[in-house]
Protein backbone atom coordinates (compact mmCIF):
# COMPACT_ATOMS: atom_id res chain seq x y z
CA UNK A 1 0.00 0.00 0.00
CA UNK A 2 1.54 3.30 -1.07
CA UNK A 3 1.56 6.24 1.30
CA UNK A 4 1.43 9.87 0.32
CA UNK A 5 4.82 11.01 -0.89
CA UNK A 6 6.07 7.47 -1.57
CA UNK A 7 6.82 6.50 -5.13
CA UNK A 8 6.52 2.76 -4.55
CA UNK A 9 6.32 0.74 -1.35
CA UNK A 10 7.25 -2.94 -1.29
CA UNK A 11 4.42 -4.73 0.56
CA UNK A 12 6.93 -7.39 1.63
CA UNK A 13 10.11 -5.48 2.57
CA UNK A 14 11.55 -8.53 4.36
CA UNK A 15 12.26 -10.18 1.00
CA UNK A 16 14.88 -7.49 0.43
CA UNK A 17 16.79 -8.84 3.42
CA UNK A 18 16.80 -12.44 2.28
CA UNK A 19 17.67 -11.46 -1.30
CA UNK A 20 21.17 -10.55 -0.09
CA UNK A 21 22.77 -13.91 0.86
CA UNK A 22 26.17 -12.33 1.51
CA UNK A 23 24.74 -10.10 4.24
CA UNK A 24 26.11 -10.83 7.72
CA UNK A 25 23.51 -12.43 10.10
CA UNK A 26 23.90 -9.58 12.58
CA UNK A 27 23.38 -7.06 9.78
CA UNK A 28 20.27 -8.99 8.69
CA UNK A 29 18.91 -9.01 12.25
CA UNK A 30 19.47 -5.28 12.61
CA UNK A 31 17.79 -4.63 9.25
CA UNK A 32 14.76 -6.69 10.28
CA UNK A 33 14.54 -4.83 13.58
CA UNK A 34 14.78 -1.49 11.76
CA UNK A 35 11.97 -2.50 9.39
CA UNK A 36 9.80 -3.55 12.34
CA UNK A 37 10.49 -0.24 14.12
CA UNK A 38 9.51 1.69 10.98
CA UNK A 39 6.25 -0.24 10.66
CA UNK A 40 5.42 0.18 14.36
CA UNK A 41 5.99 3.93 14.04
CA UNK A 42 3.58 4.02 11.08
CA UNK A 43 1.05 2.03 13.09
CA UNK A 44 1.52 4.37 16.06
CA UNK A 45 0.61 7.35 13.84
CA UNK A 46 -2.55 5.63 12.56
CA UNK A 47 -4.03 4.67 15.95
CA UNK A 48 -6.90 7.04 16.66
CA UNK A 49 -10.39 7.10 18.19
CA UNK A 50 -11.54 4.35 15.84
CA UNK A 51 -9.29 1.94 17.77
CA UNK A 52 -11.23 2.63 20.99
CA UNK A 53 -14.48 2.25 19.08
CA UNK A 54 -13.38 -1.14 17.75
CA UNK A 55 -12.36 -2.30 21.23
CA UNK A 56 -15.75 -1.20 22.61
CA UNK A 57 -17.59 -3.08 19.86
CA UNK A 58 -15.57 -6.23 20.54
CA UNK A 59 -16.15 -5.93 24.30
CA UNK A 60 -19.90 -5.42 23.86
CA UNK A 61 -20.06 -8.39 21.50
CA UNK A 62 -18.30 -10.69 23.96
CA UNK A 63 -20.31 -9.42 26.95
CA UNK A 64 -23.57 -10.10 25.07
CA UNK A 65 -22.57 -13.74 24.74
CA UNK A 66 -21.92 -13.55 21.02
CA UNK A 67 -18.80 -14.89 19.38
CA UNK A 68 -16.20 -13.20 17.23
CA UNK A 69 -14.61 -14.97 14.28
CA UNK A 70 -11.02 -14.04 13.48
CA UNK A 71 -10.25 -14.67 9.82
CA UNK A 72 -6.76 -14.52 8.35
CA UNK A 73 -4.32 -16.54 6.30
CA UNK A 74 -0.63 -17.30 6.46
CA UNK A 75 1.33 -16.52 9.58
CA UNK A 76 -1.10 -13.78 10.55
CA UNK A 77 -3.67 -16.57 10.96
CA UNK A 78 -1.87 -17.51 14.18
CA UNK A 79 -3.28 -14.34 15.75
CA UNK A 80 -6.74 -15.91 15.81
CA UNK A 81 -5.66 -19.02 17.68
Backbone bond lengths (Angstrom), bond angles and torsions (degrees), N, CA, C in turn:
res aa  C-N    CA-C-N  psi(-1)  N-CA   C-N-CA  omega(-1)  CA-C   N-CA-C  phi
1 X - - - 1.452 - - 1.521 108.06 -
2 X 1.292 117.21 123.71 1.465 121.98 -179.27 1.523 110.33 -80.95
3 X 1.309 115.00 143.68 1.464 120.98 176.97 1.516 107.73 -108.79
4 X 1.315 115.18 158.70 1.454 119.91 -179.20 1.516 110.02 -56.41
5 X 1.311 116.37 131.27 1.451 121.23 179.66 1.517 113.86 92.79
6 X 1.334 117.66 -17.11 1.460 121.09 177.87 1.519 109.24 -84.85
7 X 1.305 116.02 143.36 1.460 118.61 175.74 1.518 109.77 -84.25
8 X 1.330 117.23 -46.25 1.455 121.42 177.24 1.519 108.13 -156.10
9 X 1.324 116.56 132.33 1.453 121.43 -179.48 1.521 108.04 -115.61
10 X 1.327 116.46 127.18 1.456 121.01 177.26 1.527 107.65 -75.02
11 X 1.344 118.62 120.55 1.459 119.76 -179.54 1.523 112.36 -69.32
12 X 1.316 117.50 -14.29 1.462 121.81 179.01 1.523 109.83 -128.91
13 X 1.345 118.13 69.99 1.460 120.47 -174.34 1.525 113.49 -62.96
14 X 1.330 117.74 -21.56 1.459 120.46 -178.81 1.525 111.11 -62.04
15 X 1.330 117.94 -30.35 1.466 118.93 -179.01 1.525 111.51 -63.06
16 X 1.319 117.52 -22.56 1.460 120.05 176.12 1.523 110.88 -66.44
17 X 1.317 116.84 -31.87 1.462 121.46 -179.80 1.518 110.35 -69.87
18 X 1.322 116.27 -46.56 1.454 120.29 -175.40 1.525 112.18 -79.70
19 X 1.317 117.82 -9.52 1.458 121.25 177.46 1.527 111.00 -78.58
20 X 1.319 117.27 -9.54 1.465 121.79 -179.21 1.531 109.45 -111.24
21 X 1.354 117.83 82.08 1.460 120.59 -175.68 1.521 114.38 -63.83
22 X 1.321 118.12 -22.17 1.462 120.12 -178.82 1.529 112.06 -82.32
23 X 1.317 117.77 -5.03 1.458 121.38 -178.31 1.533 110.04 -69.11
24 X 1.306 116.31 134.22 1.457 123.50 177.84 1.534 110.25 -60.19
25 X 1.351 119.13 141.26 1.479 121.20 -179.50 1.529 113.09 -56.88
26 X 1.306 117.40 -36.94 1.470 119.66 178.61 1.523 109.68 -67.60
27 X 1.322 116.63 -40.92 1.458 120.83 177.24 1.529 110.32 -62.42
28 X 1.344 116.39 -41.47 1.469 120.37 177.00 1.524 110.80 -60.54
29 X 1.333 115.90 -47.34 1.471 120.37 -178.92 1.524 110.65 -59.51
30 X 1.314 116.36 -44.15 1.467 119.84 -179.86 1.525 111.41 -65.56
31 X 1.330 116.53 -36.32 1.471 120.46 178.49 1.525 110.24 -66.24
32 X 1.336 116.40 -42.89 1.467 120.12 177.78 1.523 110.24 -61.31
33 X 1.318 116.68 -45.63 1.466 120.63 179.81 1.525 110.35 -61.44
34 X 1.323 117.35 -41.58 1.472 120.56 178.13 1.521 111.43 -61.97
35 X 1.343 116.68 -42.65 1.467 120.17 177.66 1.527 110.78 -62.01
36 X 1.329 117.02 -42.70 1.465 120.48 179.51 1.531 110.89 -63.84
37 X 1.330 116.81 -41.21 1.471 120.96 177.53 1.526 110.25 -60.28
38 X 1.337 116.60 -45.87 1.467 120.87 179.41 1.526 111.12 -58.61
39 X 1.332 116.47 -45.55 1.464 120.07 -179.16 1.521 111.48 -67.45
40 X 1.323 118.26 -38.32 1.468 120.80 177.17 1.525 110.92 -65.08
41 X 1.321 117.53 -36.93 1.463 120.48 177.14 1.525 110.25 -64.52
42 X 1.347 116.89 -40.82 1.467 119.94 176.93 1.528 110.71 -63.86
43 X 1.324 115.95 -41.93 1.461 119.84 178.02 1.526 110.57 -63.14
44 X 1.328 116.72 -42.53 1.465 122.00 179.17 1.524 111.17 -55.98
45 X 1.336 116.57 -40.64 1.468 121.55 -179.73 1.518 112.41 -69.81
46 X 1.338 117.28 -26.41 1.466 120.59 -176.13 1.527 113.82 -89.31
47 X 1.341 118.03 -15.25 1.460 120.43 -179.72 1.525 108.48 -70.12
48 X 1.340 115.00 124.10 1.462 119.75 -179.65 1.527 109.01 -143.18
49 X 1.303 117.32 -160.90 1.467 122.15 -176.33 1.522 112.32 -60.96
50 X 1.323 117.68 -25.48 1.465 118.87 179.32 1.525 111.60 -65.30
51 X 1.330 117.91 -24.78 1.464 120.86 175.97 1.523 109.85 -64.50
52 X 1.334 116.92 -47.80 1.469 120.89 177.93 1.520 111.42 -61.51
53 X 1.322 116.01 -38.43 1.460 120.17 177.88 1.524 110.73 -62.97
54 X 1.315 116.92 -43.01 1.464 120.99 179.11 1.524 111.04 -63.80
55 X 1.330 116.95 -42.69 1.465 120.83 178.19 1.524 109.91 -61.96
56 X 1.325 117.85 -42.75 1.467 121.06 178.68 1.524 111.59 -62.19
57 X 1.330 116.61 -41.58 1.468 120.08 179.09 1.522 110.21 -63.65
58 X 1.322 117.17 -44.10 1.459 120.74 178.68 1.523 111.08 -62.53
59 X 1.328 116.73 -44.21 1.470 121.17 179.60 1.527 110.58 -61.54
60 X 1.324 117.34 -46.95 1.458 121.23 179.83 1.531 111.09 -61.64
61 X 1.317 116.34 -39.05 1.460 121.03 179.48 1.521 110.78 -63.16
62 X 1.323 116.52 -46.34 1.463 121.02 179.91 1.526 110.70 -66.37
63 X 1.329 117.16 -44.20 1.465 121.00 -178.79 1.525 112.45 -64.99
64 X 1.337 117.24 -24.85 1.471 119.98 178.99 1.527 111.65 -81.84
65 X 1.337 116.22 -3.81 1.452 119.70 -179.99 1.515 113.77 91.61
66 X 1.306 116.69 -0.41 1.468 120.32 178.27 1.524 109.78 -79.62
67 X 1.309 114.89 167.06 1.459 120.67 179.05 1.520 110.47 -110.53
68 X 1.320 114.57 158.74 1.455 121.54 178.48 1.522 107.33 -121.00
69 X 1.313 116.62 129.07 1.458 121.17 177.58 1.521 108.92 -99.37
70 X 1.330 115.84 125.48 1.453 121.95 176.64 1.523 106.75 -98.36
71 X 1.311 117.02 122.01 1.459 121.48 -177.27 1.518 109.08 -120.12
72 X 1.333 115.22 127.28 1.467 120.86 178.35 1.515 107.78 -160.33
73 X 1.316 115.87 175.92 1.459 120.11 176.41 1.516 108.99 -140.40
74 X 1.306 116.95 162.54 1.449 120.73 -179.08 1.514 111.22 70.76
75 X 1.300 116.31 -155.64 1.455 120.82 -178.04 1.522 112.32 -62.94
76 X 1.332 116.25 -31.98 1.465 118.87 179.58 1.521 110.82 -64.22
77 X 1.328 117.72 -18.86 1.462 121.23 177.05 1.520 111.80 -63.90
78 X 1.324 117.34 -21.98 1.470 120.17 178.00 1.522 111.69 -64.79
79 X 1.310 117.80 -23.31 1.459 121.69 -179.90 1.519 110.74 -60.22
80 X 1.304 117.72 -35.84 1.462 122.25 -177.63 1.503 114.31 -76.41
81 X 1.347 117.89 -12.52 1.467 118.06 -177.21 1.505 112.72 -78.04
